[in-house]
Amino acid sequence: MNHEHASDKKGFWRSRSVWAFLGFLAIAAFFLFTEHRAHALGVLPFLLLALCPLLHFFGHGGHDHGAEKGDKP
């Protein structure tokens, strides 16, 4: 009979291949960030300007300003 115990199983994070993949992923992310930093950070002001209308549209919640639906000013 083959009985497996919980201590015999390896966890997902204890696998060498997972740690190797995470290492390569970290190296790739580092080089991607350092090589394209000027492009990525140069776009941020334009993204903030593009988000202003969306934030204004979705941030007000329909312009009720806290009034009940049946109330009239």
C-alpha positions as CSV (number, residue, x, y, z in Angstrom):
1,M,0.0,0.0,0.0
2,N,1.1,3.5,-0.8
3,H,0.2,6.0,1.8
4,E,1.1,9.6,1.2
5,H,1.4,11.9,4.1
6,A,0.9,15.7,4.0
7,S,4.5,16.3,4.9
8,D,5.7,14.3,1.8
9,K,4.1,16.7,-0.7
10,K,6.0,19.7,-1.9
11,G,4.2,23.0,-1.9
12,F,3.9,25.1,-5.0
13,W,6.3,27.8,-3.7
14,R,8.9,25.2,-2.7
15,S,9.4,24.1,-6.3
16,R,12.8,25.1,-7.8
17,S,11.2,25.8,-11.2
18,V,8.8,28.3,-9.7
19,W,11.6,30.2,-8.0
20,A,13.6,30.2,-11.2
21,F,10.7,31.5,-13.2
22,L,10.1,34.3,-10.6
23,G,13.8,35.2,-10.8
24,F,13.7,35.5,-14.5
25,L,10.4,37.5,-14.3
26,A,12.0,39.9,-11.8
27,I,15.0,40.4,-14.1
28,A,12.8,41.0,-17.1
29,A,10.7,43.5,-15.2
30,F,13.8,45.4,-14.0
31,F,15.2,45.7,-17.6
32,L,11.8,46.6,-19.0
33,F,11.4,49.3,-16.5
34,T,14.9,50.8,-16.8
35,E,14.9,50.7,-20.6
36,H,11.4,52.2,-21.0
37,R,11.3,54.5,-18.0
38,A,11.4,57.7,-20.1
39,H,8.4,56.5,-22.2
40,A,6.4,55.3,-19.3
41,L,7.0,58.3,-17.0
42,G,6.6,60.8,-19.9
43,V,3.0,59.7,-20.5
44,L,1.9,60.3,-16.9
45,P,0.9,64.0,-17.3
46,F,-1.2,63.1,-20.3
47,L,-2.9,60.3,-18.5
48,L,-3.8,62.6,-15.6
49,L,-5.3,65.0,-18.1
50,A,-7.2,62.2,-19.8
51,L,-8.6,61.0,-16.5
52,C,-10.0,64.4,-15.4
53,P,-13.2,64.2,-17.5
54,L,-13.8,60.6,-16.5
55,L,-13.3,61.4,-12.8
56,H,-15.6,64.4,-13.1
57,F,-18.3,62.3,-14.9
58,F,-18.2,59.2,-12.6
59,G,-17.1,61.0,-9.4
60,H,-20.3,63.2,-8.9
61,G,-22.7,60.3,-8.7
62,G,-25.4,61.8,-10.9
63,H,-25.4,65.3,-9.5
64,D,-28.0,64.6,-6.8
65,H,-25.8,66.2,-4.1
66,G,-27.4,64.2,-1.4
67,A,-31.0,65.0,-2.1
68,E,-33.7,62.3,-1.7
69,K,-35.4,61.2,-4.9
70,G,-38.9,62.6,-3.9
71,D,-37.6,66.0,-2.6
72,K,-37.9,69.1,-4.7
73,P,-35.9,72.2,-4.0
